[in-house]
Amino acid sequence: MNQEQFHKIREGDGFIAALDQSGGSTPKALRLYGIGEDAYANEAEMFDRIHEMRTRIITSPAFHGDRIIGAILFENTMDREIEGCGSAEYLWSVKKVVPFLKVDKGLAQEADGVQLMKPMPDLDALLARGKEKGVFGTKMRSVIKLADKGGVEANAAQQFEVGLQILEAGLMPILEPEIDIKSPQKAEAEELLKDALLAGLDSLTGDQKVMFKLTLPEVDDLYLELVEHPRVLKVVALSGGYTRKEANARLARNKGVVASFSRALTEGLTAQQSDEEFNAALDASIQSIYEASVA
């Protein structure tokens, strides 16, 4: 594991940009960016359009390691180039932003109030390829909708099981058991999840560490025990459907947690903006999220 990147994530001021929309979420991301489905004829062209959007964000002078410590990439983005350089390599060598890779293959059907991750039979090969391309860590998402103790524990257990596989490949896992912000039992589910994650941390051995990406909680500082845990490198928060203003306000009230926003980061950016307008809007977005992250 790259020790300079490890230090940047542990000690650096800033947040992680989530630029990892995949096949299912890409059309919505493009629509919000001002590109309708009439702008691409098939999936290949759709991914061309989203890569153009991500390239515009990453190459912007506003996007740099002074305020952004990491960025999460979709596999399709990792396999492409930015300004003639592999995307992950460009992030680190040019921008000093630590590259992560989304590795999950989507969600299974809901059962016991949760959606586990679909099987990942090719994970080892993907991890090897990611490491070869300069990726530092990974991210994988599952979802919790209800405060079902068995479901929440199964969700956390799956995250740790796959996390260990990722650690064995020499990469840093971000475990993301997202709690749906619309859950009628959100606060109760968060308590159950905290307990399950603390139990999972007790199962780690040696110098193993993980990261967490969690929904901003109803009770401020609920996850402080995780933030301060010796086996946790970093706790980051997803925006989860909150507006950037609401997500930033919640984030600022949780000590030691930094942002890993996707939609909230790109809110207000459009393909139709001039470069000057785009860079100014992105700069304002990054600054507001940075300030909430270091509050």
C-alpha positions as a Markdown table, in Angstrom:
| # | Residue | x | y | z |
|---|---|---|---|---|
| 1 | Met | 0.0 | 0.0 | 0.0 |
| 2 | Asn | 1.3 | 3.4 | -1.0 |
| 3 | Gln | 2.4 | 5.0 | 2.3 |
| 4 | Glu | 2.3 | 8.6 | 1.0 |
| 5 | Gln | -1.3 | 8.0 | -0.1 |
| 6 | Phe | -2.1 | 6.3 | 3.3 |
| 7 | His | -0.7 | 9.4 | 5.1 |
| 8 | Lys | -2.7 | 11.8 | 2.8 |
| 9 | Ile | -6.0 | 10.0 | 3.7 |
| 10 | Arg | -5.2 | 9.8 | 7.4 |
| 11 | Glu | -3.8 | 13.3 | 7.9 |
| 12 | Gly | -4.9 | 15.4 | 4.9 |
| 13 | Asp | -7.4 | 18.2 | 5.2 |
| 14 | Gly | -10.3 | 17.8 | 2.8 |
| 15 | Phe | -12.8 | 15.3 | 1.4 |
| 16 | Ile | -13.3 | 12.5 | -1.0 |
| 17 | Ala | -15.0 | 13.2 | -4.3 |
| 18 | Ala | -17.4 | 10.4 | -5.4 |
| 19 | Leu | -17.2 | 10.3 | -9.2 |
| 20 | Asp | -18.4 | 6.7 | -9.5 |
| 21 | Gln | -21.9 | 6.7 | -11.0 |
| 22 | Ser | -22.3 | 3.4 | -12.8 |
| 23 | Gly | -24.7 | 2.1 | -15.5 |
| 24 | Gly | -27.9 | 2.5 | -13.5 |
| 25 | Ser | -27.2 | 6.0 | -12.1 |
| 26 | Thr | -25.4 | 7.6 | -15.0 |
| 27 | Pro | -28.5 | 8.7 | -17.0 |
| 28 | Lys | -29.7 | 10.7 | -14.0 |
| 29 | Ala | -26.3 | 12.2 | -13.4 |
| 30 | Leu | -26.1 | 13.3 | -17.0 |
| 31 | Arg | -29.6 | 14.8 | -16.9 |
| 32 | Leu | -28.7 | 16.9 | -13.9 |
| 33 | Tyr | -25.6 | 18.0 | -15.9 |
| 34 | Gly | -27.9 | 19.1 | -18.7 |
| 35 | Ile | -27.3 | 16.2 | -21.1 |
| 36 | Gly | -30.5 | 14.3 | -22.0 |
| 37 | Glu | -30.9 | 10.8 | -23.2 |
| 38 | Asp | -31.1 | 12.1 | -26.8 |
| 39 | Ala | -27.4 | 13.0 | -26.6 |
| 40 | Tyr | -26.3 | 9.3 | -26.8 |
| 41 | Ala | -27.5 | 6.4 | -28.8 |
| 42 | Asn | -26.3 | 3.5 | -26.7 |
| 43 | Glu | -24.4 | 2.6 | -23.5 |
| 44 | Ala | -21.0 | 3.2 | -25.0 |
| 45 | Glu | -21.9 | 6.7 | -26.0 |
| 46 | Met | -23.5 | 7.3 | -22.6 |
| 47 | Phe | -20.2 | 6.4 | -20.9 |
| 48 | Asp | -18.4 | 8.6 | -23.3 |
| 49 | Arg | -20.6 | 11.5 | -22.2 |
| 50 | Ile | -20.1 | 10.8 | -18.5 |
| 51 | His | -16.3 | 10.5 | -19.0 |
| 52 | Glu | -16.3 | 13.9 | -20.6 |
| 53 | Met | -18.1 | 15.3 | -17.6 |
| 54 | Arg | -15.7 | 13.6 | -15.1 |
| 55 | Thr | -12.7 | 14.8 | -17.1 |
| 56 | Arg | -14.0 | 18.4 | -17.0 |
| 57 | Ile | -14.4 | 18.1 | -13.3 |
| 58 | Ile | -11.0 | 16.5 | -12.6 |
| 59 | Thr | -9.0 | 18.7 | -14.9 |
| 60 | Ser | -10.6 | 21.9 | -13.5 |
| 61 | Pro | -8.1 | 24.1 | -11.6 |
| 62 | Ala | -10.7 | 24.0 | -8.8 |
| 63 | Phe | -10.1 | 20.2 | -8.4 |
| 64 | His | -6.9 | 19.6 | -6.5 |
| 65 | Gly | -5.4 | 17.8 | -3.6 |
| 66 | Asp | -5.3 | 20.9 | -1.4 |
| 67 | Arg | -9.0 | 20.5 | -0.7 |
| 68 | Ile | -9.7 | 17.0 | -2.1 |
| 69 | Ile | -7.9 | 14.1 | -0.5 |
| 70 | Gly | -9.4 | 11.3 | -2.6 |
| 71 | Ala | -11.7 | 10.5 | -5.5 |
| 72 | Ile | -13.8 | 7.3 | -6.2 |
| 73 | Leu | -13.8 | 6.1 | -9.8 |
| 74 | Phe | -16.1 | 3.8 | -11.7 |
| 75 | Glu | -14.3 | 0.9 | -13.4 |
| 76 | Asn | -15.1 | 2.3 | -16.8 |
| 77 | Thr | -13.4 | 5.6 | -15.7 |
| 78 | Met | -10.3 | 3.8 | -14.4 |
| 79 | Asp | -9.9 | 2.1 | -17.7 |
| 80 | Arg | -9.9 | 5.4 | -19.6 |
| 81 | Glu | -7.4 | 8.2 | -19.9 |
| 82 | Ile | -7.4 | 11.8 | -18.8 |
| 83 | Glu | -5.1 | 14.0 | -20.9 |
| 84 | Gly | -3.2 | 11.0 | -22.2 |
| 85 | Cys | -2.7 | 9.4 | -18.7 |
| 86 | Gly | -4.6 | 6.6 | -17.0 |
| 87 | Ser | -7.3 | 8.2 | -14.9 |
| 88 | Ala | -6.0 | 6.9 | -11.5 |
| 89 | Glu | -2.5 | 7.8 | -12.4 |
| 90 | Tyr | -3.5 | 11.3 | -13.4 |
| 91 | Leu | -5.4 | 11.9 | -10.2 |
| 92 | Trp | -2.3 | 11.1 | -8.1 |
| 93 | Ser | 0.6 | 12.3 | -10.2 |
| 94 | Val | -1.0 | 15.6 | -11.5 |
| 95 | Lys | -3.6 | 16.4 | -8.8 |
| 96 | Lys | -2.3 | 14.7 | -5.7 |
| 97 | Val | -5.7 | 13.1 | -5.2 |
| 98 | Val | -5.7 | 9.5 | -3.9 |
| 99 | Pro | -7.6 | 7.2 | -6.3 |
| 100 | Phe | -10.3 | 4.7 | -5.2 |
| 101 | Leu | -12.3 | 2.3 | -7.3 |
| 102 | Lys | -16.0 | 1.3 | -6.9 |
| 103 | Val | -16.0 | -2.5 | -7.0 |
| 104 | Asp | -19.5 | -3.6 | -6.2 |
| 105 | Lys | -21.8 | -4.9 | -8.9 |
| 106 | Gly | -25.0 | -3.4 | -7.6 |
| 107 | Leu | -27.7 | -4.5 | -5.1 |
| 108 | Ala | -29.6 | -7.7 | -4.5 |
| 109 | Gln | -33.3 | -7.8 | -3.9 |
| 110 | Glu | -34.4 | -6.5 | -0.5 |
| 111 | Ala | -34.7 | -9.0 | 2.3 |
| 112 | Asp | -34.9 | -8.4 | 6.1 |
| 113 | Gly | -35.0 | -4.7 | 5.5 |
| 114 | Val | -31.7 | -4.5 | 3.6 |
| 115 | Gln | -30.2 | -4.9 | 0.2 |
| 116 | Leu | -27.0 | -6.8 | 0.2 |
| 117 | Met | -24.4 | -6.6 | -2.6 |
| 118 | Lys | -24.7 | -8.9 | -5.6 |
| 119 | Pro | -22.0 | -11.6 | -5.9 |
| 120 | Met | -18.6 | -10.4 | -7.2 |
| 121 | Pro | -17.1 | -13.5 | -8.8 |
| 122 | Asp | -14.4 | -11.5 | -10.7 |
| 123 | Leu | -13.4 | -9.3 | -7.7 |
| 124 | Asp | -9.8 | -10.7 | -7.4 |
| 125 | Ala | -9.1 | -9.9 | -11.0 |
| 126 | Leu | -10.6 | -6.4 | -10.7 |
| 127 | Leu | -8.5 | -5.7 | -7.6 |
| 128 | Ala | -5.3 | -6.9 | -9.3 |
| 129 | Arg | -6.1 | -4.6 | -12.3 |
| 130 | Gly | -6.9 | -1.7 | -10.0 |
| 131 | Lys | -3.7 | -2.1 | -8.2 |
| 132 | Glu | -1.7 | -2.3 | -11.4 |
| 133 | Lys | -3.4 | 1.0 | -12.5 |
| 134 | Gly | -2.4 | 2.8 | -9.4 |
| 135 | Val | -5.6 | 2.6 | -7.3 |
| 136 | Phe | -5.1 | 2.9 | -3.5 |
| 137 | Gly | -8.4 | 1.6 | -2.3 |
| 138 | Thr | -11.9 | 0.5 | -3.1 |
| 139 | Lys | -15.5 | 1.3 | -2.3 |
| 140 | Met | -18.6 | -1.0 | -2.2 |
| 141 | Arg | -22.2 | -0.1 | -1.4 |
| 142 | Ser | -25.1 | -2.0 | 0.2 |
| 143 | Val | -28.3 | -0.5 | 1.6 |
| 144 | Ile | -30.2 | -0.6 | 4.9 |
| 145 | Lys | -33.9 | 0.4 | 4.8 |
| 146 | Leu | -35.3 | -0.8 | 8.1 |
| 147 | Ala | -34.0 | -1.4 | 11.6 |
| 148 | Asp | -34.1 | -5.2 | 11.4 |
| 149 | Lys | -31.3 | -6.4 | 13.6 |
| 150 | Gly | -30.6 | -9.6 | 11.6 |
| 151 | Gly | -30.7 | -7.7 | 8.3 |
| 152 | Val | -28.3 | -5.0 | 9.6 |
| 153 | Glu | -25.9 | -7.5 | 11.0 |
| 154 | Ala | -25.9 | -9.5 | 7.8 |
| 155 | Asn | -25.3 | -6.3 | 5.8 |
| 156 | Ala | -22.3 | -5.4 | 8.0 |
| 157 | Ala | -20.9 | -8.9 | 8.0 |
| 158 | Gln | -20.9 | -9.0 | 4.1 |
| 159 | Gln | -19.1 | -5.7 | 4.0 |
| 160 | Phe | -16.4 | -7.0 | 6.3 |
| 161 | Glu | -16.1 | -10.3 | 4.5 |
| 162 | Val | -15.5 | -8.6 | 1.2 |
| 163 | Gly | -13.3 | -6.0 | 2.9 |
| 164 | Leu | -10.9 | -8.7 | 4.1 |
| 165 | Gln | -10.6 | -10.0 | 0.6 |
| 166 | Ile | -9.7 | -6.4 | -0.5 |
| 167 | Leu | -7.2 | -6.0 | 2.3 |
| 168 | Glu | -5.5 | -9.3 | 1.3 |
| 169 | Ala | -5.1 | -7.9 | -2.2 |
| 170 | Gly | -3.1 | -5.0 | -0.7 |
| 171 | Leu | -5.8 | -2.3 | -1.2 |
| 172 | Met | -7.7 | -0.2 | 1.4 |
| 173 | Pro | -11.5 | -1.0 | 1.5 |
| 174 | Ile | -14.2 | 1.7 | 2.1 |
| 175 | Leu | -17.1 | -0.2 | 3.5 |
| 176 | Glu | -20.4 | 1.5 | 2.6 |
| 177 | Pro | -23.5 | 0.1 | 4.3 |
| 178 | Glu | -25.7 | 3.1 | 3.4 |
| 179 | Ile | -28.8 | 3.8 | 5.4 |
| 180 | Asp | -31.6 | 5.1 | 3.2 |
| 181 | Ile | -32.4 | 8.7 | 4.3 |
| 182 | Lys | -36.1 | 8.0 | 3.7 |
| 183 | Ser | -36.1 | 5.1 | 6.2 |
| 184 | Pro | -39.0 | 5.4 | 8.7 |
| 185 | Gln | -36.6 | 3.8 | 11.2 |
| 186 | Lys | -33.4 | 5.7 | 10.3 |
| 187 | Ala | -32.2 | 6.5 | 13.8 |
| 188 | Glu | -32.9 | 3.0 | 15.1 |
| 189 | Ala | -31.1 | 1.5 | 12.1 |
| 190 | Glu | -28.1 | 3.7 | 12.8 |
| 191 | Glu | -27.7 | 2.5 | 16.3 |
| 192 | Leu | -27.9 | -1.1 | 15.1 |
| 193 | Leu | -25.3 | -0.4 | 12.4 |
| 194 | Lys | -22.9 | 1.2 | 14.8 |
| 195 | Asp | -22.9 | -1.8 | 17.0 |
| 196 | Ala | -22.5 | -4.2 | 14.1 |
| 197 | Leu | -19.6 | -2.2 | 12.7 |
| 198 | Leu | -17.8 | -2.1 | 16.1 |
| 199 | Ala | -18.2 | -5.9 | 16.3 |
| 200 | Gly | -16.8 | -6.2 | 12.8 |
| 201 | Leu | -13.7 | -4.1 | 13.8 |
| 202 | Asp | -13.0 | -6.5 | 16.7 |
| 203 | Ser | -12.6 | -9.3 | 14.1 |
| 204 | Leu | -9.7 | -7.5 | 12.3 |
| 205 | Thr | -6.2 | -8.7 | 13.1 |
| 206 | Gly | -2.6 | -7.4 | 13.0 |
| 207 | Asp | -2.4 | -3.9 | 11.6 |
| 208 | Gln | -5.5 | -4.2 | 9.4 |
| 209 | Lys | -7.5 | -1.0 | 9.0 |
| 210 | Val | -10.7 | -0.1 | 7.0 |
| 211 | Met | -12.6 | 3.0 | 6.1 |
| 212 | Phe | -16.3 | 3.6 | 6.4 |
| 213 | Lys | -18.7 | 5.6 | 4.2 |
| 214 | Leu | -21.9 | 6.2 | 6.1 |
| 215 | Thr | -25.1 | 8.1 | 5.9 |
| 216 | Leu | -25.1 | 11.3 | 7.9 |
| 217 | Pro | -26.8 | 10.3 | 11.2 |
| 218 | Glu | -29.8 | 11.7 | 13.1 |
| 219 | Val | -27.8 | 12.0 | 16.3 |
| 220 | Asp | -24.7 | 14.2 | 15.9 |
| 221 | Asp | -21.4 | 12.4 | 16.6 |
| 222 | Leu | -23.1 | 9.0 | 16.7 |
| 223 | Tyr | -20.1 | 7.6 | 14.8 |
| 224 | Leu | -17.4 | 9.3 | 16.9 |
| 225 | Glu | -16.4 | 5.9 | 18.4 |
| 226 | Leu | -15.7 | 4.7 | 14.8 |
| 227 | Val | -13.8 | 7.9 | 13.9 |
| 228 | Glu | -11.5 | 7.4 | 17.0 |
| 229 | His | -11.1 | 3.6 | 16.6 |
| 230 | Pro | -7.5 | 2.5 | 16.0 |
| 231 | Arg | -8.6 | 0.1 | 13.2 |
| 232 | Val | -10.4 | 2.9 | 11.2 |
| 233 | Leu | -8.3 | 5.0 | 8.8 |
| 234 | Lys | -11.2 | 7.4 | 8.0 |
| 235 | Val | -14.9 | 7.8 | 8.3 |
| 236 | Val | -16.5 | 9.6 | 5.3 |
| 237 | Ala | -20.1 | 10.5 | 4.7 |
| 238 | Leu | -22.4 | 10.2 | 1.7 |
| 239 | Ser | -24.9 | 12.9 | 0.8 |
| 240 | Gly | -27.5 | 10.3 | 0.2 |
| 241 | Gly | -30.1 | 12.6 | -1.5 |
| 242 | Tyr | -29.7 | 15.5 | 0.9 |
| 243 | Thr | -29.2 | 18.9 | -0.8 |
| 244 | Arg | -25.6 | 20.2 | -0.6 |
| 245 | Lys | -26.7 | 22.8 | 1.9 |
| 246 | Glu | -28.4 | 20.2 | 4.2 |
| 247 | Ala | -25.5 | 17.6 | 3.7 |
| 248 | Asn | -22.9 | 20.2 | 4.6 |
| 249 | Ala | -24.9 | 21.4 | 7.7 |
| 250 | Arg | -25.2 | 17.8 | 9.0 |
| 251 | Leu | -21.6 | 17.0 | 8.2 |
| 252 | Ala | -20.2 | 20.0 | 10.1 |
| 253 | Arg | -22.0 | 18.7 | 13.2 |
| 254 | Asn | -20.1 | 15.4 | 13.1 |
| 255 | Lys | -16.6 | 15.7 | 14.4 |
| 256 | Gly | -13.9 | 13.9 | 12.4 |
| 257 | Val | -16.2 | 12.8 | 9.6 |
| 258 | Val | -15.4 | 14.2 | 6.1 |
| 259 | Ala | -17.5 | 14.2 | 3.0 |
| 260 | Ser | -17.6 | 11.8 | 0.2 |
| 261 | Phe | -20.3 | 13.4 | -1.8 |
| 262 | Ser | -21.4 | 12.6 | -5.4 |
| 263 | Arg | -24.6 | 14.4 | -6.4 |
| 264 | Ala | -24.1 | 17.1 | -3.8 |
| 265 | Leu | -20.6 | 17.8 | -5.3 |
| 266 | Thr | -21.9 | 18.2 | -8.8 |
| 267 | Glu | -25.1 | 20.1 | -7.9 |
| 268 | Gly | -25.3 | 23.2 | -10.1 |
| 269 | Leu | -22.8 | 22.1 | -12.7 |
| 270 | Thr | -24.0 | 21.9 | -16.4 |
| 271 | Ala | -22.5 | 21.1 | -19.8 |
| 272 | Gln | -23.9 | 24.4 | -21.0 |
| 273 | Gln | -21.7 | 26.5 | -18.7 |
| 274 | Ser | -18.6 | 28.2 | -20.1 |
| 275 | Asp | -15.4 | 27.0 | -18.6 |
| 276 | Glu | -15.2 | 30.1 | -16.5 |
| 277 | Glu | -18.7 | 29.6 | -15.1 |
| 278 | Phe | -18.2 | 25.9 | -14.6 |
| 279 | Asn | -14.9 | 26.3 | -12.8 |
| 280 | Ala | -16.4 | 29.0 | -10.5 |
| 281 | Ala | -19.4 | 26.8 | -9.7 |
| 282 | Leu | -17.2 | 23.8 | -9.0 |
| 283 | Asp | -14.8 | 25.9 | -6.9 |
| 284 | Ala | -17.7 | 27.2 | -4.7 |
| 285 | Ser | -19.1 | 23.6 | -4.3 |
| 286 | Ile | -15.7 | 22.2 | -3.4 |
| 287 | Gln | -15.0 | 25.1 | -0.9 |
| 288 | Ser | -18.4 | 24.6 | 0.9 |
| 289 | Ile | -17.9 | 20.9 | 1.2 |
| 290 | Tyr | -14.2 | 21.3 | 2.3 |
| 291 | Glu | -15.3 | 23.8 | 5.0 |
| 292 | Ala | -18.0 | 21.4 | 6.3 |
| 293 | Ser | -15.4 | 18.5 | 6.3 |
| 294 | Val | -12.8 | 20.4 | 8.3 |
| 295 | Ala | -15.3 | 22.1 | 10.7 |
